[in-house]
Amino acid sequence: MYKIGFAIVAITALLLAARSFASHAVAPTNTSPAVPVLVELFTSEGCSSCPPADALLEKLDTQPFPGGQMIVLSEHVDYWNHIGWTDPYSSSAYSERQSAYRRRFGLDSVYTPQMVVDGNDEFVGSDTGAAKKAFDKAIRAEKIPVRISNATIEGQTLHAHVQAEASVSHPPNVDALVVVALDHAESQVAKGENAGHRLTHVAVVRSLTKIGKLKPGKTLSEDVSVALDPVSAARNLRIIAFLQEHGQARILGAAEVKVPR
């Protein structure tokens, strides 16, 4: 883990490196839409090495990578909570999702910050070199179009319609999932490794729900209703829908819509 005293320097270096993504990317053609790339960051406010990775995720959210639409998710794990600071955005559900990736990638243990790109590549979440390689590969992959429509909030429930259509050649066992995330969040950390620091985050995951399966050659068309916690119900949100091969493998398609409150 990095010492917190190096955080400002590390963040600055990461942001400068992030600006060079465009020169390493594959330039899109005039007729080619941006390819959606799902970027998951497993992080914690109790981890002193995480702020630089959080800053990199924020930079990716500004879409610096030509040819790709970076759809970012900040998944706060809960296994750092015992060292003095309880991350208010943490959940055991995201720790379990990270553990599933650990098993799939054959890692000895989970760690933070960890970035997973399109379910295919994992690396330390502040490693811009690894990120560039993963993004360059991800924007070359064929994706299933995913559409989100009619996203609205009524009281403490988010409603939306999710649609996707697969060709007969796509894998037979594909899960469709929906995420509700805070558009922006921040904390003044009082204890733990980041004590005294104000931390900011984007796309903070508040719920992740499986809504069905996409079968080869079939259309997925689902009306989705997600109950919101009081914090989420009062904030600007994002809804993200994505398709993932069963077993938490490759991401085959993704879409995102912002839902202002």
Backbone torsions as a table, in degrees:
resi	resn	phi	psi	omega
1	MET	NA	140.5	177.6
2	TYR	-74.4	152.2	171.6
3	LYS	-77.8	144.9	-175.2
4	ILE	-63.9	-23.4	179.9
5	GLY	-64.0	-20.3	179.6
6	PHE	-92.8	-0.4	-171.2
7	ALA	-61.1	-44.7	-176.5
8	ILE	-63.9	-44.4	178.6
9	VAL	-62.6	-43.3	-178.4
10	ALA	-65.2	-41.7	180.0
11	ILE	-63.1	-44.4	179.3
12	THR	-59.0	-44.4	179.6
13	ALA	-62.7	-40.2	-179.9
14	LEU	-65.7	-41.8	-179.4
15	LEU	-66.0	-39.0	176.6
16	LEU	-64.1	-41.4	178.9
17	ALA	-66.5	-37.2	-178.7
18	ALA	-62.3	-32.6	-179.4
19	ARG	-67.1	-18.1	179.7
20	SER	-87.4	-2.3	-179.5
21	PHE	-55.1	-40.9	-175.1
22	ALA	-58.2	-36.7	-177.5
23	SER	-74.0	-14.6	-179.7
24	HIS	-104.5	-4.3	-175.2
25	ALA	-88.0	164.5	173.8
26	VAL	-84.2	122.4	-176.8
27	ALA	-68.6	133.4	179.5
28	PRO	-74.8	153.5	172.9
29	THR	-82.4	168.8	-177.6
30	ASN	-65.3	-25.5	-175.9
31	THR	-100.8	-2.9	-176.1
32	SER	-95.1	122.2	175.7
33	PRO	-71.1	158.2	177.1
34	ALA	-62.5	137.8	-179.7
35	VAL	-84.5	123.8	179.0
36	PRO	-68.5	133.6	179.4
37	VAL	-127.8	119.6	-179.6
38	LEU	-87.2	121.1	-177.8
39	VAL	-116.3	111.2	179.5
40	GLU	-102.9	127.9	175.3
41	LEU	-114.9	119.1	174.0
42	PHE	-92.2	118.0	-167.8
43	THR	-144.0	175.5	177.1
44	SER	-159.6	141.6	175.2
45	GLU	-71.7	-11.9	177.8
46	GLY	-90.1	2.5	-174.5
47	CYS	-111.2	119.2	-175.4
48	SER	-70.8	-17.9	178.3
49	SER	-90.4	-0.6	-175.7
50	CYS	-84.2	-33.1	-178.3
51	PRO	-52.9	-40.6	176.8
52	PRO	-61.5	-37.4	178.1
53	ALA	-69.8	-37.8	175.6
54	ASP	-60.1	-40.9	179.6
55	ALA	-65.8	-38.6	177.7
56	LEU	-64.9	-41.2	178.7
57	LEU	-61.9	-40.3	176.6
58	GLU	-61.1	-40.5	178.3
59	LYS	-64.2	-42.5	178.8
60	LEU	-61.9	-31.2	-179.5
61	ASP	-67.2	-16.8	176.9
62	THR	-86.2	2.9	175.2
63	GLN	62.3	61.8	-179.9
64	PRO	-87.4	0.7	-170.1
65	PHE	-111.2	100.1	-178.3
66	PRO	-56.2	138.2	178.5
67	GLY	93.3	-16.6	-178.7
68	GLY	-125.4	143.3	170.3
69	GLN	-101.8	105.9	-179.1
70	MET	-76.0	113.7	175.7
71	ILE	-104.1	104.7	-169.3
72	VAL	-99.9	147.5	176.6
73	LEU	-134.0	129.1	175.2
74	SER	-104.9	107.2	-176.0
75	GLU	-108.1	108.6	-174.0
76	HIS	-90.1	117.1	-179.1
77	VAL	-81.4	162.5	-175.2
78	ASP	-108.2	0.5	-174.0
79	TYR	-80.3	-1.1	172.6
80	TRP	-93.8	-7.2	-170.6
81	ASN	-65.5	-18.4	-174.1
82	HIS	-81.1	-5.7	-173.6
83	ILE	-98.9	14.1	172.9
84	GLY	131.1	-26.1	-179.8
85	TRP	-128.6	123.0	176.2
86	THR	-89.0	111.2	-179.5
87	ASP	-64.3	118.6	-176.4
88	PRO	-67.8	-14.0	-178.6
89	TYR	-105.2	6.5	-174.8
90	SER	-84.1	156.9	177.9
91	SER	-156.0	145.9	175.8
92	SER	-64.9	-23.7	-179.9
93	ALA	-62.9	-35.8	-179.5
94	TYR	-80.2	-30.0	172.4
95	SER	-63.8	-39.6	179.0
96	GLU	-67.7	-38.2	177.5
97	ARG	-64.4	-41.6	177.9
98	GLN	-64.2	-38.3	178.4
99	SER	-63.4	-35.2	176.8
100	ALA	-64.6	-39.3	175.4
101	TYR	-65.7	-38.8	178.2
102	ARG	-56.0	-46.2	-179.5
103	ARG	-65.8	-41.7	-177.8
104	ARG	-66.9	-39.7	-179.5
105	PHE	-84.6	-5.1	178.4
106	GLY	70.8	33.8	-179.7
107	LEU	-84.3	154.1	179.1
108	ASP	-72.2	-32.2	-177.9
109	SER	-158.3	167.6	172.5
110	VAL	-82.1	161.2	178.6
111	TYR	-157.4	161.5	172.8
112	THR	-129.7	148.1	-5.6
113	PRO	-81.7	137.1	176.9
114	GLN	-121.1	131.6	176.1
115	MET	-110.6	136.5	176.9
116	VAL	-124.3	124.4	-177.0
117	VAL	-109.4	119.2	178.0
118	ASP	53.5	25.8	179.7
119	GLY	68.4	5.4	-173.4
120	ASN	-106.2	-36.2	-172.5
121	ASP	-129.9	138.3	176.8
122	GLU	-129.2	148.8	-179.2
123	PHE	-167.8	170.3	176.8
124	VAL	-60.3	130.0	-169.7
125	GLY	-64.4	-11.0	177.6
126	SER	-105.0	7.5	-177.4
127	ASP	-87.8	94.3	-176.2
128	THR	-67.4	-30.4	178.0
129	GLY	-64.2	-46.4	177.6
130	ALA	-65.1	-36.9	179.5
131	ALA	-62.4	-45.4	-179.9
132	LYS	-58.6	-44.3	179.6
133	LYS	-62.7	-43.3	-178.4
134	ALA	-66.6	-40.5	-179.1
135	PHE	-68.5	-40.0	179.6
136	ASP	-60.9	-38.7	177.8
137	LYS	-71.4	-40.9	-174.3
138	ALA	-65.5	-37.0	-177.6
139	ILE	-76.2	-5.7	175.4
140	ARG	-92.3	-9.7	-174.5
141	ALA	-81.4	143.6	174.2
142	GLU	-70.6	136.7	-179.4
143	LYS	-126.0	148.5	173.8
144	ILE	-83.0	127.1	178.5
145	PRO	-63.0	133.3	176.9
146	VAL	-122.5	137.2	-179.8
147	ARG	-127.3	137.2	174.1
148	ILE	-117.3	129.2	179.8
149	SER	-137.0	164.3	175.4
150	ASN	54.4	40.0	179.5
151	ALA	-79.0	118.2	-179.5
152	THR	-143.2	158.7	175.1
153	ILE	-115.6	126.7	176.2
154	GLU	-122.9	109.9	-176.7
155	GLY	64.0	-116.3	178.7
156	GLN	-115.3	34.1	178.2
157	THR	-132.3	131.9	174.8
158	LEU	-99.1	129.1	178.9
159	HIS	-114.8	145.8	176.5
160	ALA	-164.0	165.3	174.2
161	HIS	-118.5	132.0	-179.1
162	VAL	-118.6	132.4	-178.8
163	GLN	-137.8	142.2	176.2
164	ALA	-155.1	147.9	-179.4
165	GLU	-132.5	123.6	-177.3
166	ALA	-102.1	150.9	172.0
167	SER	-82.3	169.3	-179.0
168	VAL	-68.0	-16.4	-176.6
169	SER	-86.1	-6.9	-176.9
170	HIS	-79.0	157.7	-176.6
171	PRO	-55.5	149.3	-174.7
172	PRO	-78.5	-17.4	-172.3
173	ASN	-123.7	85.7	-175.4
174	VAL	-122.1	125.0	178.6
175	ASP	-89.7	140.0	173.4
176	ALA	-105.5	127.4	-176.0
177	LEU	-129.0	150.9	178.0
178	VAL	-125.6	134.3	178.0
179	VAL	-116.9	136.9	167.6
180	VAL	-110.1	127.6	-175.3
181	ALA	-134.5	145.9	171.4
182	LEU	-67.7	132.4	179.1
183	ASP	-61.7	-39.8	-178.3
184	HIS	-149.4	144.8	176.7
185	ALA	-150.3	155.6	176.5
186	GLU	-152.9	159.9	-179.1
187	SER	-144.3	144.8	167.1
188	GLN	-97.4	106.1	-172.7
189	VAL	-81.3	126.0	-174.7
190	ALA	-99.8	-22.6	-175.2
191	LYS	-139.5	176.0	176.7
192	GLY	79.0	-166.5	-173.7
193	GLU	-64.7	-26.4	-179.2
194	ASN	-104.1	21.3	-177.8
195	ALA	-54.5	133.7	178.2
196	GLY	88.6	-1.6	-177.7
197	HIS	-107.0	143.6	173.6
198	ARG	-96.7	119.5	-175.6
199	LEU	-108.3	140.9	177.9
200	THR	-120.6	152.1	-177.1
201	HIS	-143.3	157.0	172.4
202	VAL	-123.2	153.1	173.8
203	ALA	50.0	52.7	-178.2
204	VAL	-79.2	115.4	-174.5
205	VAL	-67.5	128.8	177.3
206	ARG	-111.9	-22.9	175.0
207	SER	-157.3	149.0	178.3
208	LEU	-138.7	117.5	-170.9
209	THR	-129.8	131.9	172.2
210	LYS	-80.0	127.9	-176.3
211	ILE	-110.6	-6.4	179.2
212	GLY	158.7	-164.9	178.9
213	LYS	-128.5	148.0	175.7
214	LEU	-104.7	119.8	-178.5
215	LYS	-99.1	148.2	-178.2
216	PRO	-54.2	131.9	177.2
217	GLY	73.7	4.9	-177.8
218	LYS	-111.2	163.8	176.9
219	THR	-104.7	131.9	171.2
220	LEU	-93.9	126.2	179.4
221	SER	-142.9	104.5	-172.2
222	GLU	-130.4	129.7	166.4
223	ASP	-83.0	129.2	-173.6
224	VAL	-117.9	134.7	173.0
225	SER	-129.1	124.7	-177.4
226	VAL	-123.0	121.9	176.3
227	ALA	-70.6	133.8	-177.8
228	LEU	-103.4	144.4	171.4
229	ASP	-74.6	161.9	-176.1
230	PRO	-56.6	-36.9	179.1
231	VAL	-64.0	-47.1	-178.2
232	SER	-67.4	-37.0	-176.4
233	ALA	-63.2	-23.3	-177.0
234	ALA	-99.3	5.0	-172.6
235	ARG	-121.1	163.0	169.7
236	ASN	-68.6	135.9	-173.2
237	LEU	-125.3	166.1	168.3
238	ARG	-123.4	144.2	169.4
239	ILE	-116.8	128.8	-178.7
240	ILE	-121.5	131.0	173.3
241	ALA	-117.5	136.9	178.4
242	PHE	-146.4	158.1	179.7
243	LEU	-112.0	130.0	-177.8
244	GLN	-136.8	132.6	175.2
245	GLU	-55.5	138.4	-178.3
246	HIS	-57.4	143.8	-174.5
247	GLY	93.8	15.6	179.8
248	GLN	55.4	51.6	-178.8
249	ALA	-101.3	-135.0	-172.9
250	ARG	-63.4	145.0	169.9
251	ILE	-86.4	125.7	-175.2
252	LEU	-105.0	-7.9	179.1
253	GLY	177.7	154.5	-179.0
254	ALA	-160.7	156.4	176.1
255	ALA	-152.1	158.6	-177.6
256	GLU	-143.6	141.4	175.5
257	VAL	-136.1	134.9	174.9
258	LYS	-89.8	139.2	-177.3
259	VAL	-123.5	93.8	-179.6
260	PRO	-69.1	151.3	-180.0
261	ARG	-99.1	NA	NA
